[in-house]
Each structure stands twice: as structure tokens, then as C-alpha cells.
Amino acid sequence: MGRAKKVVLAYSGGVDTSVCIPYLKHEWGVEEVIALAADLGQGDELDPVREKALKSGASESLVADVKESFVKDYAFPAIQANAIYENRYPLATALARPLIVKVLIETAVKYGADAIAHGCTGKGNDQVRFDVSSAALNPNLKILAPAREWGMSREETIAYGERYGIPAPVKKSSPYSIDRNLLGRSIEAGVLEDPNVEPLEEIYAMTKAIADTPNEPEYVEIGFTRGIPTAINGEPKNPVELIEQLNQIVGNHGVGRIDMIENRLVGIKSREIYEAPAMTVLIQAHRDLESLTLTADVTHYKRGIEDTYSQLVYNGLWYSPLKTALDAFIQKTQERVSGTVRVKLFKGNATIVGRNSKNTLYTPDLATYGADDKFDHKAAEGFVYVWGLPTRIWAQGSKE
């Protein structure tokens, strides 16, 4: 199946992407496969991953450190948008996909490849994110998805790899499917496919069990500049450092676990477990700071946009006209969203207990019920009469 001569493959080091290399060459007639692993802060030692790609038949094996871009260009805009899919999931995995595709395409252009490839199956969301993002960035580049077409079971895939020198997993494979990056972990499959089964503690790595968390609360103050988190407890942090430190601080108190039934784009429901300590608290704190600094009408209108935004990201439409238009609106709203938010962390809970901003719209003289009250109570009578006039007219008319 001579679909392409030179291909850049999104490579993770797992069974599927490793088997993709000989499969592309021997079944589809690809002459050269370049493996590209994106370092998204997944914590894996990437040198062995790089070596495994070469042993699997890749002509070159590249590792791209994209952690800073991942946070600055993808996570931070999502925080400004308060993007949470189905009001639960802060999109840690979904946000990585458009960046991986961007790097894949840049590499393909640099090396003169005529296609990119990935190891996504036909049942998940990632295939959509890869294919649609690629079409948006470079519609002339071919997209190959061997795992979507080869029809092999897990055992058959491992056996196929062994034929071409790819060793089978040395130890018994985990029953779980896990994806990790700097922003969080997603865990699915195994016993988790039964939505009525409580997850075992062994699946978690970024968040402590409640029984193991500190017995005293911890307070953390997060500083924002134009909607972007920039400081922890008064100390400026670079983007990657800020996420890493918050993950540790927040996860230590058992905050950031999500267990949900998720609606996948392909039309099926999936039971998903997520850990996203930093993102969970950052979005919560950012939204609270907006309540202090944005006018009521902007706040209310933006809430409606946030759900649309999260769906666009989840559905692989990061590079789309609507997403670009919403970005412009969101960036305009963030001009005044600077200040600090104080969060209390204790036994699996993150509670906002304070907020402060030089752009605050909160006016103590108007809000107070004490002696300093400057609100003109007499003016309220006329306001209430005019505000309620349509209702009064409706009520009178309905009685006739």
C-alpha cells in the first residue's frame, strides 16, 4: 500500500506506536519512518524511548521538548477560558494533541516527509484531534493511522512486533490505559470499565489518598496577571515551574481527582478517571478572580462561551475559525483580571477564602450594611417599580 515514502510518526514508546514502524514499512511500503516523541512533562525517561524507536526500525528518532509551549500556548489560554469539559474535566490530555500535531507537521516539513502518522485507534477522541488539527494546519499532508486499520488484537499486535524484533512487554502489562503529561493523568480500561466499581488507590500517582493527606490545612496564594497565573505565595514562577509546584502542593492534599462518565465525540460513553491537581485549582481560582474584576454582563456572557470553548478543545477543533474568534473575545476580557486568590487546601477540598485585585469592582462603601453605607436606599424604590413594570402589566392582563 504505497501511501507515502517518508513519514513522521508520533511516537510514545508503547506497543502500538512501536509496531506502527515495521507495519508502515512492510505493509504499506513506507521507505522511511522518522519517530518523534514530544516531551510534555510525562516524567518518562525519554532516552530509552528514543532508542526503542531506532531498534523498531525508525531511520531517525527525535525528542522535542515542548513543555514550556504546552503551558504557555495551550494550558494558559484554557485557564483564561475556564475550559472544563462537561463541567468536570480540565482537558489535560486534549490540550496536548494540537501541540503534538503542530510539532509533527513542522518536523515533516523540515525533513521533506509527505505524511504524518499516529497510533490512535478508531474508538477514541485522539484520532479526531490528530486528523482534524493536521487538516487545519497543512491540508496537503497525508495522515496515516495504521492502528485504526490493521484490525489486530493486543496479543496479535505484540506478536507482530516480535516478528520484527520488538520485544514484548517484559512484565505483565497494567490493565489500565494511562496517559500522562505535565497537566495531569487520564486512567481508563481494566475494572474501571464498570462504572459502578470504585477505583483502587493504586491507579493514582499525582494525588494522595485522603487518609494520607496532612491533618492541618495549607493556604496557597496564586497570583494572576491578565488572567495568566504568574506567582505562588508571592514568588514569581515560570510557566512550567508554576504547574509542577502546584501539582505537588495541591496533590499532597488529595485535590484534583475526577471520576466521570464522559461523552466521547464518536458517540459512546466512557468511564474516565483523571488527576489534574494544578489545573483544577487554577481554573477555580481564576474564575473567582474574574467575579471580582469583570462586570456582571461580561461575566454572564463569558460563562456561556466557556462551555463552547471546552467542547471545541475536546472535539479536536483547537485550530478552527470559531476557536480563534472566541480567543479574541477571551483575551479582551482578561485585561483587568490581575490579582491574587488565596486557596485553602484540606482533605481533598480546595476552597477559595480570599481574593484581591487593584482592578476590583467590589466597593465596600456600597456593599456594607454598616454605618459606612453609601448606597441610596431611597433610589431603589423607583428602580424596583420600573424593573417590575412588565411583570405587573402581565399579571394584570392575565386576570382579565
Disulfide bonds with the S-S distance in Angstrom:
none
